[in-house]
Amino acid sequence: QVQPVESGGGLVQAGGSLRLSCAASGTIFSFEDMGWYRQAPGKQRELVAIITSSCRANYASPVKGRFTITRDYPENTETLQMNDLKPEDTAVYYCYGRYDNEYWGQGAQVTVSS
């Protein structure tokens, strides 16, 4: 069974940095796309960043210039470096991978205090 697993996250003050990592077990293929989504309390899940198999990255406007997504292709691992964090970045962050189907991690909490 394919299962992405997040690590990292936690509590940080505004302006600080955190790093999220994700590794998918149980795969015999390489994800075409990998990425990160987040869901804040009372809000819908939203895209944070996505990266293709050729390592082209796209970012949501709120995080552009502050977050950096990287991956080790063809390994199914990725990281999200988050700098200059803001209270509005507080959310559960989900690792995502796509190969025909979509695969999701269980989420990692990121809390940014003001």
Backbone as XML, in Angstrom:
<?xml version="1.0"?>
<chain id="A" units="angstrom">
  <residue number="1" name="GLN">
    <atom name="N" x="0.847" y="-1.190" z="0.000"/>
    <atom name="CA" x="0.000" y="0.000" z="0.000"/>
    <atom name="C" x="0.883" y="1.240" z="0.000"/>
  </residue>
  <residue number="2" name="VAL">
    <atom name="N" x="0.599" y="2.157" z="-0.919"/>
    <atom name="CA" x="1.378" y="3.391" z="-1.029"/>
    <atom name="C" x="0.944" y="4.352" z="0.066"/>
  </residue>
  <residue number="3" name="GLN">
    <atom name="N" x="1.897" y="4.848" z="0.823"/>
    <atom name="CA" x="1.567" y="5.756" z="1.918"/>
    <atom name="C" x="2.630" y="6.823" z="2.083"/>
  </residue>
  <residue number="4" name="PRO">
    <atom name="N" x="2.320" y="8.069" z="1.703"/>
    <atom name="CA" x="3.233" y="9.160" z="2.018"/>
    <atom name="C" x="3.180" y="9.459" z="3.519"/>
  </residue>
  <residue number="5" name="VAL">
    <atom name="N" x="4.334" y="9.762" z="4.090"/>
    <atom name="CA" x="4.413" y="10.057" z="5.512"/>
    <atom name="C" x="5.175" y="11.357" z="5.703"/>
  </residue>
  <residue number="6" name="GLU">
    <atom name="N" x="4.529" y="12.321" z="6.376"/>
    <atom name="CA" x="5.161" y="13.608" z="6.642"/>
    <atom name="C" x="5.956" y="13.549" z="7.938"/>
  </residue>
  <residue number="7" name="SER">
    <atom name="N" x="6.975" y="14.401" z="8.001"/>
    <atom name="CA" x="7.708" y="14.614" z="9.247"/>
    <atom name="C" x="8.107" y="16.078" z="9.304"/>
  </residue>
  <residue number="8" name="GLY">
    <atom name="N" x="8.380" y="16.535" z="10.510"/>
    <atom name="CA" x="8.694" y="17.942" z="10.700"/>
    <atom name="C" x="7.468" y="18.678" z="11.185"/>
  </residue>
  <residue number="9" name="GLY">
    <atom name="N" x="7.444" y="19.966" z="10.968"/>
    <atom name="CA" x="6.349" y="20.780" z="11.478"/>
    <atom name="C" x="6.566" y="21.118" z="12.936"/>
  </residue>
  <residue number="10" name="GLY">
    <atom name="N" x="5.521" y="21.670" z="13.545"/>
    <atom name="CA" x="5.610" y="22.039" z="14.958"/>
    <atom name="C" x="5.177" y="23.463" z="15.193"/>
  </residue>
  <residue number="11" name="LEU">
    <atom name="N" x="5.704" y="24.039" z="16.269"/>
    <atom name="CA" x="5.329" y="25.391" z="16.692"/>
    <atom name="C" x="6.511" y="26.329" z="16.518"/>
  </residue>
  <residue number="12" name="VAL">
    <atom name="N" x="6.261" y="27.493" z="15.938"/>
    <atom name="CA" x="7.314" y="28.470" z="15.715"/>
    <atom name="C" x="6.714" y="29.870" z="15.830"/>
  </residue>
  <residue number="13" name="GLN">
    <atom name="N" x="7.551" y="30.830" z="16.192"/>
    <atom name="CA" x="7.094" y="32.216" z="16.242"/>
    <atom name="C" x="7.093" y="32.820" z="14.844"/>
  </residue>
  <residue number="14" name="ALA">
    <atom name="N" x="6.276" y="33.832" z="14.681"/>
    <atom name="CA" x="6.218" y="34.533" z="13.400"/>
    <atom name="C" x="7.617" y="35.013" z="13.008"/>
  </residue>
  <residue number="15" name="GLY">
    <atom name="N" x="7.936" y="34.829" z="11.733"/>
    <atom name="CA" x="9.255" y="35.172" z="11.237"/>
    <atom name="C" x="10.236" y="34.023" z="11.255"/>
  </residue>
  <residue number="16" name="GLY">
    <atom name="N" x="9.861" y="32.944" z="11.905"/>
    <atom name="CA" x="10.748" y="31.791" z="12.007"/>
    <atom name="C" x="10.642" y="30.869" z="10.804"/>
  </residue>
  <residue number="17" name="SER">
    <atom name="N" x="11.343" y="29.744" z="10.911"/>
    <atom name="CA" x="11.403" y="28.783" z="9.798"/>
    <atom name="C" x="11.098" y="27.375" z="10.295"/>
  </residue>
  <residue number="18" name="LEU">
    <atom name="N" x="10.554" y="26.582" z="9.394"/>
    <atom name="CA" x="10.335" y="25.165" z="9.638"/>
    <atom name="C" x="10.567" y="24.410" z="8.332"/>
  </residue>
  <residue number="19" name="ARG">
    <atom name="N" x="10.852" y="23.117" z="8.483"/>
    <atom name="CA" x="11.021" y="22.263" z="7.302"/>
    <atom name="C" x="10.120" y="21.043" z="7.442"/>
  </residue>
  <residue number="20" name="LEU">
    <atom name="N" x="9.398" y="20.776" z="6.385"/>
    <atom name="CA" x="8.587" y="19.560" z="6.307"/>
    <atom name="C" x="9.230" y="18.599" z="5.318"/>
  </residue>
  <residue number="21" name="SER">
    <atom name="N" x="9.178" y="17.328" z="5.652"/>
    <atom name="CA" x="9.674" y="16.297" z="4.743"/>
    <atom name="C" x="8.595" y="15.257" z="4.515"/>
  </residue>
  <residue number="22" name="CYS">
    <atom name="N" x="8.702" y="14.588" z="3.396"/>
    <atom name="CA" x="7.731" y="13.535" z="3.073"/>
    <atom name="C" x="8.452" y="12.416" z="2.347"/>
  </residue>
  <residue number="23" name="ALA">
    <atom name="N" x="8.152" y="11.199" z="2.730"/>
    <atom name="CA" x="8.683" y="10.020" z="2.054"/>
    <atom name="C" x="7.539" y="9.031" z="1.885"/>
  </residue>
  <residue number="24" name="ALA">
    <atom name="N" x="7.432" y="8.481" z="0.692"/>
    <atom name="CA" x="6.344" y="7.537" z="0.405"/>
    <atom name="C" x="6.886" y="6.118" z="0.388"/>
  </residue>
  <residue number="25" name="SER">
    <atom name="N" x="6.270" y="5.275" z="1.166"/>
    <atom name="CA" x="6.659" y="3.868" z="1.203"/>
    <atom name="C" x="5.707" y="3.041" z="0.355"/>
  </residue>
  <residue number="26" name="GLY">
    <atom name="N" x="6.139" y="1.846" z="0.001"/>
    <atom name="CA" x="5.269" y="0.925" z="-0.714"/>
    <atom name="C" x="5.122" y="1.201" z="-2.192"/>
  </residue>
  <residue number="27" name="THR">
    <atom name="N" x="6.011" y="2.031" z="-2.771"/>
    <atom name="CA" x="5.876" y="2.367" z="-4.187"/>
    <atom name="C" x="6.854" y="1.560" z="-5.035"/>
  </residue>
  <residue number="28" name="ILE">
    <atom name="N" x="6.426" y="1.229" z="-6.248"/>
    <atom name="CA" x="7.311" y="0.648" z="-7.243"/>
    <atom name="C" x="7.385" y="1.559" z="-8.452"/>
  </residue>
  <residue number="29" name="PHE">
    <atom name="N" x="6.863" y="2.771" z="-8.323"/>
    <atom name="CA" x="6.868" y="3.765" z="-9.372"/>
    <atom name="C" x="7.294" y="5.098" z="-8.780"/>
  </residue>
  <residue number="30" name="SER">
    <atom name="N" x="7.611" y="6.047" z="-9.644"/>
    <atom name="CA" x="7.954" y="7.403" z="-9.208"/>
    <atom name="C" x="6.770" y="8.323" z="-9.472"/>
  </residue>
  <residue number="31" name="PHE">
    <atom name="N" x="6.399" y="9.096" z="-8.490"/>
    <atom name="CA" x="5.311" y="10.048" z="-8.671"/>
    <atom name="C" x="5.627" y="11.002" z="-9.805"/>
  </residue>
  <residue number="32" name="GLU">
    <atom name="N" x="4.625" y="11.291" z="-10.605"/>
    <atom name="CA" x="4.792" y="12.307" z="-11.642"/>
    <atom name="C" x="4.864" y="13.684" z="-11.014"/>
  </residue>
  <residue number="33" name="ASP">
    <atom name="N" x="3.938" y="13.972" z="-10.141"/>
    <atom name="CA" x="3.927" y="15.227" z="-9.392"/>
    <atom name="C" x="3.960" y="14.916" z="-7.910"/>
  </residue>
  <residue number="34" name="MET">
    <atom name="N" x="4.599" y="15.772" z="-7.174"/>
    <atom name="CA" x="4.504" y="15.762" z="-5.716"/>
    <atom name="C" x="4.219" y="17.183" z="-5.259"/>
  </residue>
  <residue number="35" name="GLY">
    <atom name="N" x="3.688" y="17.305" z="-4.077"/>
    <atom name="CA" x="3.377" y="18.649" z="-3.624"/>
    <atom name="C" x="2.935" y="18.685" z="-2.178"/>
  </residue>
  <residue number="36" name="TRP">
    <atom name="N" x="2.535" y="19.874" z="-1.786"/>
    <atom name="CA" x="2.041" y="20.121" z="-0.434"/>
    <atom name="C" x="0.749" y="20.910" z="-0.520"/>
  </residue>
  <residue number="37" name="TYR">
    <atom name="N" x="-0.205" y="20.490" z="0.271"/>
    <atom name="CA" x="-1.455" y="21.209" z="0.454"/>
    <atom name="C" x="-1.573" y="21.522" z="1.944"/>
  </residue>
  <residue number="38" name="ARG">
    <atom name="N" x="-2.441" y="22.450" z="2.275"/>
    <atom name="CA" x="-2.673" y="22.752" z="3.685"/>
    <atom name="C" x="-4.143" y="23.052" z="3.925"/>
  </residue>
  <residue number="39" name="GLN">
    <atom name="N" x="-4.552" y="22.819" z="5.156"/>
    <atom name="CA" x="-5.929" y="23.086" z="5.527"/>
    <atom name="C" x="-5.948" y="23.733" z="6.904"/>
  </residue>
  <residue number="40" name="ALA">
    <atom name="N" x="-6.429" y="24.967" z="6.938"/>
    <atom name="CA" x="-6.569" y="25.690" z="8.194"/>
    <atom name="C" x="-7.946" y="25.411" z="8.783"/>
  </residue>
  <residue number="41" name="PRO">
    <atom name="N" x="-8.124" y="25.587" z="10.076"/>
    <atom name="CA" x="-9.429" y="25.328" z="10.699"/>
    <atom name="C" x="-10.537" y="26.132" z="10.034"/>
  </residue>
  <residue number="42" name="GLY">
    <atom name="N" x="-11.609" y="25.453" z="9.661"/>
    <atom name="CA" x="-12.750" y="26.111" z="9.059"/>
    <atom name="C" x="-12.579" y="26.486" z="7.599"/>
  </residue>
  <residue number="43" name="LYS">
    <atom name="N" x="-11.464" y="26.081" z="7.002"/>
    <atom name="CA" x="-11.206" y="26.440" z="5.601"/>
    <atom name="C" x="-11.020" y="25.182" z="4.762"/>
  </residue>
  <residue number="44" name="GLN">
    <atom name="N" x="-11.123" y="25.357" z="3.449"/>
    <atom name="CA" x="-10.907" y="24.245" z="2.539"/>
    <atom name="C" x="-9.418" y="23.976" z="2.355"/>
  </residue>
  <residue number="45" name="ARG">
    <atom name="N" x="-9.106" y="22.750" z="1.983"/>
    <atom name="CA" x="-7.714" y="22.415" z="1.684"/>
    <atom name="C" x="-7.275" y="23.207" z="0.462"/>
  </residue>
  <residue number="46" name="GLU">
    <atom name="N" x="-6.053" y="23.753" z="0.514"/>
    <atom name="CA" x="-5.554" y="24.573" z="-0.584"/>
    <atom name="C" x="-4.140" y="24.158" z="-0.964"/>
  </residue>
  <residue number="47" name="LEU">
    <atom name="N" x="-3.830" y="24.386" z="-2.223"/>
    <atom name="CA" x="-2.495" y="24.085" z="-2.714"/>
    <atom name="C" x="-1.475" y="25.049" z="-2.125"/>
  </residue>
  <residue number="48" name="VAL">
    <atom name="N" x="-0.333" y="24.509" z="-1.715"/>
    <atom name="CA" x="0.789" y="25.331" z="-1.262"/>
    <atom name="C" x="1.854" y="25.383" z="-2.352"/>
  </residue>
  <residue number="49" name="ALA">
    <atom name="N" x="2.297" y="24.216" z="-2.789"/>
    <atom name="CA" x="3.335" y="24.138" z="-3.810"/>
    <atom name="C" x="3.260" y="22.775" z="-4.452"/>
  </residue>
  <residue number="50" name="ILE">
    <atom name="N" x="3.699" y="22.713" z="-5.708"/>
    <atom name="CA" x="3.721" y="21.452" z="-6.424"/>
    <atom name="C" x="4.979" y="21.407" z="-7.270"/>
  </residue>
  <residue number="51" name="ILE">
    <atom name="N" x="5.529" y="20.198" z="-7.450"/>
    <atom name="CA" x="6.762" y="20.049" z="-8.202"/>
    <atom name="C" x="6.630" y="18.830" z="-9.099"/>
  </residue>
  <residue number="52" name="THR">
    <atom name="N" x="7.064" y="18.967" z="-10.349"/>
    <atom name="CA" x="6.919" y="17.893" z="-11.326"/>
    <atom name="C" x="8.104" y="16.939" z="-11.265"/>
  </residue>
  <residue number="53" name="SER">
    <atom name="N" x="8.032" y="15.899" z="-12.089"/>
    <atom name="CA" x="9.128" y="14.931" z="-12.146"/>
    <atom name="C" x="10.398" y="15.557" z="-12.716"/>
  </residue>
  <residue number="54" name="SER">
    <atom name="N" x="10.256" y="16.654" z="-13.468"/>
    <atom name="CA" x="11.426" y="17.373" z="-13.978"/>
    <atom name="C" x="11.824" y="18.512" z="-13.047"/>
  </residue>
  <residue number="55" name="CYS">
    <atom name="N" x="11.251" y="18.490" z="-11.834"/>
    <atom name="CA" x="11.581" y="19.442" z="-10.773"/>
    <atom name="C" x="11.200" y="20.883" z="-11.096"/>
  </residue>
  <residue number="56" name="ARG">
    <atom name="N" x="10.166" y="21.048" z="-11.876"/>
    <atom name="CA" x="9.597" y="22.382" z="-12.057"/>
    <atom name="C" x="8.604" y="22.618" z="-10.936"/>
  </residue>
  <residue number="57" name="ALA">
    <atom name="N" x="8.739" y="23.746" z="-10.263"/>
    <atom name="CA" x="7.923" y="24.041" z="-9.084"/>
    <atom name="C" x="6.970" y="25.198" z="-9.348"/>
  </residue>
  <residue number="58" name="ASN">
    <atom name="N" x="5.814" y="25.124" z="-8.756"/>
    <atom name="CA" x="4.851" y="26.213" z="-8.774"/>
    <atom name="C" x="4.354" y="26.431" z="-7.357"/>
  </residue>
  <residue number="59" name="TYR">
    <atom name="N" x="4.114" y="27.677" z="-7.016"/>
    <atom name="CA" x="3.744" y="28.045" z="-5.660"/>
    <atom name="C" x="2.443" y="28.838" z="-5.644"/>
  </residue>
  <residue number="60" name="ALA">
    <atom name="N" x="1.692" y="28.671" z="-4.573"/>
    <atom name="CA" x="0.540" y="29.535" z="-4.355"/>
    <atom name="C" x="1.039" y="30.936" z="-4.035"/>
  </residue>
  <residue number="61" name="SER">
    <atom name="N" x="0.276" y="31.933" z="-4.419"/>
    <atom name="CA" x="0.711" y="33.317" z="-4.233"/>
    <atom name="C" x="1.070" y="33.665" z="-2.793"/>
  </residue>
  <residue number="62" name="PRO">
    <atom name="N" x="0.303" y="33.202" z="-1.791"/>
    <atom name="CA" x="0.616" y="33.593" z="-0.412"/>
    <atom name="C" x="1.977" y="33.122" z="0.097"/>
  </residue>
  <residue number="63" name="VAL">
    <atom name="N" x="2.548" y="32.093" z="-0.527"/>
    <atom name="CA" x="3.804" y="31.547" z="-0.018"/>
    <atom name="C" x="4.978" y="31.810" z="-0.957"/>
  </residue>
  <residue number="64" name="LYS">
    <atom name="N" x="4.719" y="32.362" z="-2.108"/>
    <atom name="CA" x="5.769" y="32.589" z="-3.096"/>
    <atom name="C" x="6.845" y="33.502" z="-2.519"/>
  </residue>
  <residue number="65" name="GLY">
    <atom name="N" x="8.090" y="33.081" z="-2.668"/>
    <atom name="CA" x="9.199" y="33.867" z="-2.140"/>
    <atom name="C" x="9.573" y="33.517" z="-0.714"/>
  </residue>
  <residue number="66" name="ARG">
    <atom name="N" x="8.718" y="32.763" z="-0.021"/>
    <atom name="CA" x="9.006" y="32.380" z="1.367"/>
    <atom name="C" x="9.202" y="30.866" z="1.495"/>
  </residue>
  <residue number="67" name="PHE">
    <atom name="N" x="8.493" y="30.081" z="0.694"/>
    <atom name="CA" x="8.576" y="28.625" z="0.762"/>
    <atom name="C" x="9.337" y="28.091" z="-0.438"/>
  </residue>
  <residue number="68" name="THR">
    <atom name="N" x="10.044" y="26.977" z="-0.236"/>
    <atom name="CA" x="10.767" y="26.309" z="-1.322"/>
    <atom name="C" x="10.490" y="24.814" z="-1.257"/>
  </residue>
  <residue number="69" name="ILE">
    <atom name="N" x="10.038" y="24.277" z="-2.370"/>
    <atom name="CA" x="9.773" y="22.847" z="-2.467"/>
    <atom name="C" x="10.889" y="22.192" z="-3.275"/>
  </residue>
  <residue number="70" name="THR">
    <atom name="N" x="11.352" y="21.047" z="-2.797"/>
    <atom name="CA" x="12.356" y="20.271" z="-3.521"/>
    <atom name="C" x="11.957" y="18.799" z="-3.463"/>
  </residue>
  <residue number="71" name="ARG">
    <atom name="N" x="12.498" y="18.037" z="-4.409"/>
    <atom name="CA" x="12.253" y="16.600" z="-4.387"/>
    <atom name="C" x="13.466" y="15.872" z="-4.922"/>
  </residue>
  <residue number="72" name="ASP">
    <atom name="N" x="13.566" y="14.601" z="-4.552"/>
    <atom name="CA" x="14.627" y="13.732" z="-5.042"/>
    <atom name="C" x="14.007" y="12.741" z="-6.004"/>
  </residue>
  <residue number="73" name="TYR">
    <atom name="N" x="14.009" y="13.077" z="-7.294"/>
    <atom name="CA" x="13.465" y="12.189" z="-8.321"/>
    <atom name="C" x="14.576" y="11.253" z="-8.793"/>
  </residue>
  <residue number="74" name="PRO">
    <atom name="N" x="14.316" y="9.957" z="-8.976"/>
    <atom name="CA" x="13.026" y="9.283" z="-8.971"/>
    <atom name="C" x="12.550" y="8.788" z="-7.595"/>
  </residue>
  <residue number="75" name="GLU">
    <atom name="N" x="13.300" y="9.124" z="-6.547"/>
    <atom name="CA" x="12.814" y="8.760" z="-5.216"/>
    <atom name="C" x="11.541" y="9.541" z="-4.910"/>
  </residue>
  <residue number="76" name="ASN">
    <atom name="N" x="10.675" y="8.965" z="-4.171"/>
    <atom name="CA" x="9.422" y="9.640" z="-3.799"/>
    <atom name="C" x="9.581" y="10.343" z="-2.461"/>
  </residue>
  <residue number="77" name="THR">
    <atom name="N" x="10.508" y="11.306" z="-2.459"/>
    <atom name="CA" x="10.727" y="12.120" z="-1.261"/>
    <atom name="C" x="10.701" y="13.583" z="-1.654"/>
  </residue>
  <residue number="78" name="GLU">
    <atom name="N" x="10.267" y="14.397" z="-0.744"/>
    <atom name="CA" x="10.229" y="15.833" z="-0.998"/>
    <atom name="C" x="10.338" y="16.581" z="0.317"/>
  </residue>
  <residue number="79" name="THR">
    <atom name="N" x="10.705" y="17.849" z="0.206"/>
    <atom name="CA" x="10.762" y="18.713" z="1.381"/>
    <atom name="C" x="10.098" y="20.044" z="1.061"/>
  </residue>
  <residue number="80" name="LEU">
    <atom name="N" x="9.665" y="20.706" z="2.101"/>
    <atom name="CA" x="9.123" y="22.054" z="1.991"/>
    <atom name="C" x="9.824" y="22.909" z="3.033"/>
  </residue>
  <residue number="81" name="GLN">
    <atom name="N" x="10.686" y="23.791" z="2.579"/>
    <atom name="CA" x="11.361" y="24.717" z="3.473"/>
    <atom name="C" x="10.495" y="25.962" z="3.587"/>
  </residue>
  <residue number="82" name="MET">
    <atom name="N" x="10.102" y="26.291" z="4.804"/>
    <atom name="CA" x="9.202" y="27.421" z="5.042"/>
    <atom name="C" x="9.920" y="28.483" z="5.857"/>
  </residue>
  <residue number="83" name="ASN">
    <atom name="N" x="10.125" y="29.634" z="5.266"/>
    <atom name="CA" x="10.803" y="30.755" z="5.921"/>
    <atom name="C" x="9.841" y="31.916" z="6.116"/>
  </residue>
  <residue number="84" name="ASP">
    <atom name="N" x="10.210" y="32.802" z="7.015"/>
    <atom name="CA" x="9.398" y="33.992" z="7.291"/>
    <atom name="C" x="7.935" y="33.602" z="7.516"/>
  </residue>
  <residue number="85" name="LEU">
    <atom name="N" x="7.736" y="32.658" z="8.386"/>
    <atom name="CA" x="6.388" y="32.147" z="8.620"/>
    <atom name="C" x="5.500" y="33.198" z="9.273"/>
  </residue>
  <residue number="86" name="LYS">
    <atom name="N" x="4.219" y="33.135" z="8.915"/>
    <atom name="CA" x="3.234" y="34.081" z="9.417"/>
    <atom name="C" x="2.111" y="33.323" z="10.124"/>
  </residue>
  <residue number="87" name="PRO">
    <atom name="N" x="1.414" y="33.973" z="11.027"/>
    <atom name="CA" x="0.310" y="33.273" z="11.715"/>
    <atom name="C" x="-0.695" y="32.662" z="10.741"/>
  </residue>
  <residue number="88" name="GLU">
    <atom name="N" x="-0.907" y="33.291" z="9.608"/>
    <atom name="CA" x="-1.859" y="32.764" z="8.631"/>
    <atom name="C" x="-1.358" y="31.510" z="7.918"/>
  </residue>
  <residue number="89" name="ASP">
    <atom name="N" x="-0.111" y="31.129" z="8.160"/>
    <atom name="CA" x="0.402" y="29.860" z="7.636"/>
    <atom name="C" x="0.011" y="28.680" z="8.531"/>
  </residue>
  <residue number="90" name="THR">
    <atom name="N" x="-0.565" y="28.959" z="9.671"/>
    <atom name="CA" x="-0.981" y="27.905" z="10.584"/>
    <atom name="C" x="-2.013" y="27.005" z="9.921"/>
  </residue>
  <residue number="91" name="ALA">
    <atom name="N" x="-1.709" y="25.711" z="9.879"/>
    <atom name="CA" x="-2.578" y="24.758" z="9.203"/>
    <atom name="C" x="-2.004" y="23.353" z="9.381"/>
  </residue>
  <residue number="92" name="VAL">
    <atom name="N" x="-2.793" y="22.372" z="8.957"/>
    <atom name="CA" x="-2.268" y="21.024" z="8.798"/>
    <atom name="C" x="-1.775" y="20.915" z="7.359"/>
  </residue>
  <residue number="93" name="TYR">
    <atom name="N" x="-0.540" y="20.491" z="7.207"/>
    <atom name="CA" x="0.086" y="20.386" z="5.896"/>
    <atom name="C" x="0.104" y="18.926" z="5.461"/>
  </residue>
  <residue number="94" name="TYR">
    <atom name="N" x="-0.331" y="18.707" z="4.215"/>
    <atom name="CA" x="-0.451" y="17.360" z="3.680"/>
    <atom name="C" x="0.494" y="17.154" z="2.508"/>
  </residue>
  <residue number="95" name="CYS">
    <atom name="N" x="1.206" y="16.051" z="2.561"/>
    <atom name="CA" x="2.045" y="15.626" z="1.452"/>
    <atom name="C" x="1.156" y="14.978" z="0.386"/>
  </residue>
  <residue number="96" name="TYR">
    <atom name="N" x="1.494" y="15.191" z="-0.864"/>
    <atom name="CA" x="0.687" y="14.724" z="-1.989"/>
    <atom name="C" x="1.598" y="14.131" z="-3.054"/>
  </residue>
  <residue number="97" name="GLY">
    <atom name="N" x="1.143" y="13.023" z="-3.642"/>
    <atom name="CA" x="1.849" y="12.439" z="-4.765"/>
    <atom name="C" x="0.849" y="11.940" z="-5.791"/>
  </residue>
  <residue number="98" name="ARG">
    <atom name="N" x="1.209" y="12.026" z="-7.066"/>
    <atom name="CA" x="0.298" y="11.595" z="-8.119"/>
    <atom name="C" x="0.984" y="10.684" z="-9.114"/>
  </residue>
  <residue number="99" name="TYR">
    <atom name="N" x="0.404" y="9.509" z="-9.303"/>
    <atom name="CA" x="0.779" y="8.594" z="-10.381"/>
    <atom name="C" x="-0.486" y="7.855" z="-10.751"/>
  </residue>
  <residue number="100" name="ASP">
    <atom name="N" x="-1.145" y="8.313" z="-11.775"/>
    <atom name="CA" x="-2.499" y="7.865" z="-12.106"/>
    <atom name="C" x="-3.473" y="8.269" z="-10.987"/>
  </residue>
  <residue number="101" name="ASN">
    <atom name="N" x="-3.268" y="7.728" z="-9.826"/>
    <atom name="CA" x="-4.105" y="8.098" z="-8.677"/>
    <atom name="C" x="-3.402" y="9.133" z="-7.814"/>
  </residue>
  <residue number="102" name="GLU">
    <atom name="N" x="-4.144" y="9.665" z="-6.872"/>
    <atom name="CA" x="-3.590" y="10.616" z="-5.911"/>
    <atom name="C" x="-3.344" y="9.904" z="-4.590"/>
  </residue>
  <residue number="103" name="TYR">
    <atom name="N" x="-2.247" y="10.265" z="-3.953"/>
    <atom name="CA" x="-1.885" y="9.665" z="-2.674"/>
    <atom name="C" x="-1.610" y="10.780" z="-1.682"/>
  </residue>
  <residue number="104" name="TRP">
    <atom name="N" x="-2.149" y="10.624" z="-0.487"/>
    <atom name="CA" x="-2.075" y="11.686" z="0.520"/>
    <atom name="C" x="-1.487" y="11.172" z="1.824"/>
  </residue>
  <residue number="105" name="GLY">
    <atom name="N" x="-0.694" y="12.025" z="2.459"/>
    <atom name="CA" x="-0.237" y="11.733" z="3.800"/>
    <atom name="C" x="-1.307" y="12.072" z="4.818"/>
  </residue>
  <residue number="106" name="GLN">
    <atom name="N" x="-1.027" y="11.780" z="6.067"/>
    <atom name="CA" x="-2.019" y="12.007" z="7.120"/>
    <atom name="C" x="-1.956" y="13.413" z="7.697"/>
  </residue>
  <residue number="107" name="GLY">
    <atom name="N" x="-0.937" y="14.165" z="7.335"/>
    <atom name="CA" x="-0.877" y="15.563" z="7.732"/>
    <atom name="C" x="0.099" y="15.833" z="8.858"/>
  </residue>
  <residue number="108" name="ALA">
    <atom name="N" x="0.659" y="17.035" z="8.848"/>
    <atom name="CA" x="1.571" y="17.494" z="9.895"/>
    <atom name="C" x="1.142" y="18.892" z="10.317"/>
  </residue>
  <residue number="109" name="GLN">
    <atom name="N" x="1.040" y="19.097" z="11.607"/>
    <atom name="CA" x="0.577" y="20.392" z="12.120"/>
    <atom name="C" x="1.702" y="21.412" z="12.102"/>
  </residue>
  <residue number="110" name="VAL">
    <atom name="N" x="1.396" y="22.578" z="11.572"/>
    <atom name="CA" x="2.299" y="23.733" z="11.632"/>
    <atom name="C" x="1.534" y="24.856" z="12.320"/>
  </residue>
  <residue number="111" name="THR">
    <atom name="N" x="2.097" y="25.351" z="13.405"/>
    <atom name="CA" x="1.463" y="26.430" z="14.148"/>
    <atom name="C" x="2.439" y="27.591" z="14.265"/>
  </residue>
  <residue number="112" name="VAL">
    <atom name="N" x="2.003" y="28.761" z="13.840"/>
    <atom name="CA" x="2.835" y="29.957" z="13.884"/>
    <atom name="C" x="2.187" y="30.947" z="14.844"/>
  </residue>
  <residue number="113" name="SER">
    <atom name="N" x="2.900" y="31.286" z="15.901"/>
    <atom name="CA" x="2.378" y="32.212" z="16.899"/>
    <atom name="C" x="2.815" y="33.641" z="16.572"/>
  </residue>
  <residue number="114" name="SER">
    <atom name="N" x="1.974" y="34.580" z="16.941"/>
    <atom name="CA" x="2.282" y="35.983" z="16.644"/>
    <atom name="C" x="3.082" y="36.623" z="17.757"/>
  </residue>
</chain>
